[in-house]
């Protein structure tokens, strides 16, 4: 079974530029998550999708971050404009969704963003 | 507000020894407690998880001990190996987002 795919793996941009990350979850997984992992810390949820609907985006900085999951499969996370403090690894995770299957989350390799 | 507190921040264990990492939580609505292992440049990988209806779960060399009344849980790695050197994260969930601890960097020396 293929895992969660993410691209690009690395991205370096200057502050105030924009950037987009892509995620393809495990086939059949209805729930998709984007987490931000700052160096030396645990991942922190940015947004959770159930199919193509948003379940929780309370910690997403909506003035600069946006995310979509068209057709309920792959997802894109965008930052515009980027700030220095956005330097982090952006992790995508997926789970079966619904009932107890929602609990086991599987992570992709992440995209390491450096904002200079 | 850190919902899950993890200690120690770093740990050095000799090969063959026991590694113990502890976590505490506040939210009694949490009903799923996983541990993730993360190697440099990789995403977190699910290692083992427990629900509050059991006090212990063992999978190979990895054991979770859970104390519901104290709202604490811990990971024990028996017969630790150099290949276990990684960062370990505890987490807690009520079926939605995972709330992670800050992580423990484990180094197993030969």
Interface residues (C-beta under 8 A of the other chain):
Chain A: X4 X33 X35 X40 X41 X42 X43 X44 X45 X48 X55 X56 X91 X93 X100 X102 X103 X104 X105 X106 X107 X108 X109 X110
Chain B: X4 X6 X32 X34 X36 X41 X42 X43 X44 X45 X46 X49 X89 X91 X93 X95 X96 X97 X98 X100 X101 X102 X103
